[in-house]
Amino acid sequence: MQGSDFSKYDDPMTVSTNIQTECKKLGISCEYPPMKLKSGSGEEVLSILSQLTAKALKKQNFIFKKPKLEAVAS
């Protein structure tokens, strides 16, 4: 899938199935029924988003640093 291939008129189940197909191509685990993605929310959607984020950060060689906390004046 390239770019914005989705339309608001597309069948949600077809879109969900296409998302799963693309995730599998990327090596992202999504072993649940497409119906779980249809709503666009929930544990399964968050799982995919988390895995996509992790892959993107790894590709960019991103490293989290320890946060610097500033003292708050009272």
ROSE-4610 file (N, C-alpha, C; in Angstrom, 1 decimal, always signed):
// ROSE-4610
residu = [M/M/M/Q/Q/Q/G/G/G/S/S/S/D/D/D/F/F/F/S/S/S/K/K/K/Y/Y/Y/D/D/D/D/D/D/P/P/P/M/M/M/T/T/T/V/V/V/S/S/S/T/T/T/N/N/N/I/I/I/Q/Q/Q/T/T/T/E/E/E/C/C/C/K/K/K/K/K/K/L/L/L/G/G/G/I/I/I/S/S/S/C/C/C/E/E/E/Y/Y/Y/P/P/P/P/P/P/M/M/M/K/K/K/L/L/L/K/K/K/S/S/S/G/G/G/S/S/S/G/G/G/E/E/E/E/E/E/V/V/V/L/L/L/S/S/S/I/I/I/L/L/L/S/S/S/Q/Q/Q/L/L/L/T/T/T/A/A/A/K/K/K/A/A/A/L/L/L/K/K/K/K/K/K/Q/Q/Q/N/N/N/F/F/F/I/I/I/F/F/F/K/K/K/K/K/K/P/P/P/K/K/K/L/L/L/E/E/E/A/A/A/V/V/V/A/A/A/S/S/S]
num = [1/1/1/2/2/2/3/3/3/4/4/4/5/5/5/6/6/6/7/7/7/8/8/8/9/9/9/10/10/10/11/11/11/12/12/12/13/13/13/14/14/14/15/15/15/16/16/16/17/17/17/18/18/18/19/19/19/20/20/20/21/21/21/22/22/22/23/23/23/24/24/24/25/25/25/26/26/26/27/27/27/28/28/28/29/29/29/30/30/30/31/31/31/32/32/32/33/33/33/34/34/34/35/35/35/36/36/36/37/37/37/38/38/38/39/39/39/40/40/40/41/41/41/42/42/42/43/43/43/44/44/44/45/45/45/46/46/46/47/47/47/48/48/48/49/49/49/50/50/50/51/51/51/52/52/52/53/53/53/54/54/54/55/55/55/56/56/56/57/57/57/58/58/58/59/59/59/60/60/60/61/61/61/62/62/62/63/63/63/64/64/64/65/65/65/66/66/66/67/67/67/68/68/68/69/69/69/70/70/70/71/71/71/72/72/72/73/73/73/74/74/74]
x = [+0.8/+0.0/+0.9/+0.6/+1.4/+0.5/+1.0/+0.3/-1.0/-1.9/-3.3/-4.2/-4.2/-5.0/-6.4/-6.6/-7.9/-8.8/-10.1/-11.2/-12.2/-12.9/-13.9/-15.1/-15.1/-16.1/-15.7/-14.4/-13.9/-14.6/-14.7/-15.3/-14.3/-14.7/-13.8/-13.2/-13.9/-13.3/-12.1/-12.3/-11.3/-10.1/-10.3/-9.2/-8.4/-9.2/-8.6/-7.7/-8.2/-7.5/-6.2/-6.3/-5.2/-4.1/-4.5/-3.6/-2.8/-3.6/-2.9/-1.9/-2.3/-1.4/-0.1/-0.2/+1.0/+1.8/+1.2/+1.9/+2.7/+2.1/+2.8/+4.0/+3.9/+5.1/+6.2/+5.8/+6.8/+7.3/+6.8/+7.2/+6.5/+5.4/+4.7/+3.6/+3.6/+2.7/+1.3/+0.3/-1.1/-2.0/-1.9/-2.6/-4.0/-4.8/-6.2/-7.1/-8.4/-9.3/-9.3/-9.5/-9.6/-10.7/-11.7/-12.8/-12.2/-11.2/-10.6/-9.9/-9.6/-9.0/-10.1/-11.2/-12.3/-12.6/-12.7/-13.1/-12.0/-10.8/-9.7/-9.2/-9.7/-9.2/-9.1/-8.6/-8.5/-7.1/-6.9/-5.6/-4.9/-5.6/-5.0/-4.4/-5.2/-4.7/-3.5/-3.5/-2.4/-1.2/-1.4/-0.3/+0.4/-0.4/+0.2/+0.9/+0.3/+0.9/+2.3/+2.3/+3.5/+4.6/+4.3/+5.3/+5.8/+4.9/+5.3/+6.2/+5.9/+6.7/+8.1/+8.1/+9.4/+10.3/+9.7/+10.4/+11.0/+10.1/+10.5/+11.7/+11.6/+12.7/+14.0/+13.8/+15.0/+15.7/+14.9/+15.4/+16.2/+15.7/+16.4/+17.5/+17.8/+18.8/+18.5/+17.3/+16.9/+17.2/+17.8/+18.1/+17.4/+16.7/+16.1/+17.2/+17.2/+18.1/+17.4/+18.1/+17.6/+17.0/+15.8/+15.2/+16.0/+16.1/+16.7/+15.5/+15.5/+14.4/+14.9/+14.1/+14.4/+13.8/+14.5/+14.0/+12.9/+11.9/+10.8/+10.9/+10.9/+10.9/+9.6/+9.6/+8.4/+8.0]
y = [-1.2/+0.0/+1.2/+2.2/+3.4/+4.6/+5.5/+6.8/+6.6/+7.5/+7.5/+6.7/+5.4/+4.5/+4.3/+4.8/+4.6/+5.8/+5.5/+6.5/+6.2/+7.3/+7.1/+6.2/+5.9/+5.0/+3.6/+3.3/+1.9/+1.1/-0.2/-1.2/-1.3/-1.1/-1.2/-2.5/-3.6/-4.9/-5.1/-4.6/-4.7/-3.9/-2.7/-1.9/-2.6/-3.2/-3.9/-5.1/-5.8/-6.9/-6.4/-5.3/-4.7/-4.3/-3.7/-3.3/-4.5/-5.6/-6.8/-7.4/-7.3/-7.8/-7.0/-5.7/-4.8/-5.0/-5.2/-5.5/-6.8/-7.8/-9.1/-8.9/-8.1/-7.8/-7.1/-6.3/-5.6/-6.5/-7.7/-8.6/-8.2/-7.5/-7.1/-8.1/-8.6/-9.6/-9.0/-9.7/-9.2/-10.4/-11.4/-12.7/-12.6/-11.7/-11.6/-11.2/-11.4/-11.2/-9.7/-9.4/-8.1/-7.3/-7.9/-7.3/-6.5/-6.9/-6.3/-4.9/-4.7/-3.4/-2.5/-3.0/-2.2/-0.9/-0.9/+0.3/+1.3/+0.9/+1.9/+2.1/+1.3/+1.5/+0.1/+0.1/-1.1/-1.7/-2.8/-3.4/-3.8/-4.4/-4.8/-3.7/-2.6/-1.4/-0.8/-0.7/-0.2/-1.1/-2.4/-3.3/-3.0/-2.9/-2.6/-1.2/-0.2/+1.1/+1.1/+0.3/+0.2/-0.5/-1.6/-2.3/-1.4/-0.6/+0.3/+1.3/+1.9/+2.9/+2.4/+1.2/+0.5/+0.3/-0.1/-0.3/+1.0/+2.1/+3.4/+3.9/+3.8/+4.3/+3.5/+2.2/+1.4/+1.8/+2.0/+2.4/+3.7/+4.6/+5.9/+5.9/+4.7/+4.6/+5.5/+5.7/+6.5/+5.9/+6.7/+6.2/+7.2/+6.6/+7.4/+7.8/+9.0/+9.5/+9.7/+9.7/+10.0/+11.4/+11.6/+13.0/+13.9/+15.1/+16.2/+16.9/+16.8/+17.4/+18.7/+19.7/+21.1/+21.3/+22.0/+22.3/+23.4/+23.2/+24.1/+25.0/+26.3/+27.3/+27.4/+27.4/+27.4/+28.8]
z = [+0.0/+0.0/+0.0/-0.8/-0.9/-0.6/+0.2/+0.4/+1.1/+0.7/+1.2/+0.3/+0.3/-0.5/+0.1/+1.3/+1.9/+1.6/+1.6/+1.4/+2.5/+2.9/+3.9/+3.4/+2.2/+1.6/+1.5/+1.8/+1.8/+2.9/+2.6/+3.5/+4.7/+5.9/+7.1/+7.2/+6.9/+7.0/+6.0/+4.8/+3.8/+4.2/+4.7/+5.2/+6.3/+7.3/+8.4/+7.9/+6.9/+6.3/+5.6/+4.9/+4.2/+5.2/+6.3/+7.4/+7.9/+8.1/+8.6/+7.6/+6.3/+5.3/+5.3/+5.4/+5.4/+6.6/+7.7/+9.0/+8.9/+8.3/+8.2/+7.3/+6.2/+5.3/+6.1/+7.1/+7.9/+9.1/+9.2/+10.3/+11.7/+11.6/+12.8/+13.1/+14.3/+14.8/+14.9/+14.2/+14.3/+14.0/+14.9/+14.8/+15.5/+15.0/+15.6/+14.4/+14.6/+13.4/+13.0/+11.7/+11.3/+12.0/+12.5/+13.2/+14.4/+15.0/+16.1/+15.8/+14.5/+14.0/+13.5/+13.2/+12.5/+13.2/+14.5/+15.3/+15.3/+15.1/+15.2/+16.6/+17.5/+18.9/+19.6/+20.7/+21.5/+21.6/+22.3/+22.6/+21.3/+20.3/+19.1/+18.3/+18.2/+17.4/+18.1/+19.5/+20.2/+20.0/+20.0/+19.8/+18.4/+17.4/+16.1/+16.1/+16.7/+16.8/+17.5/+18.6/+19.4/+18.6/+17.9/+17.1/+16.0/+15.3/+14.2/+14.8/+16.0/+16.6/+16.9/+17.5/+17.8/+16.6/+15.5/+14.2/+13.7/+13.8/+13.3/+14.1/+15.4/+16.3/+16.1/+15.9/+15.7/+14.3/+13.3/+12.0/+12.1/+12.9/+13.1/+14.1/+14.6/+15.7/+16.9/+17.2/+18.3/+19.6/+20.5/+21.9/+22.9/+23.8/+24.8/+25.8/+26.2/+27.2/+28.6/+29.6/+30.9/+31.0/+31.4/+31.4/+32.4/+32.1/+32.9/+33.6/+34.9/+35.7/+36.2/+36.0/+36.5/+37.9/+38.7/+40.1/+39.9/+40.7/+40.6/+41.8/+41.6/+42.7/+43.4/+44.7/+45.5/+45.9]
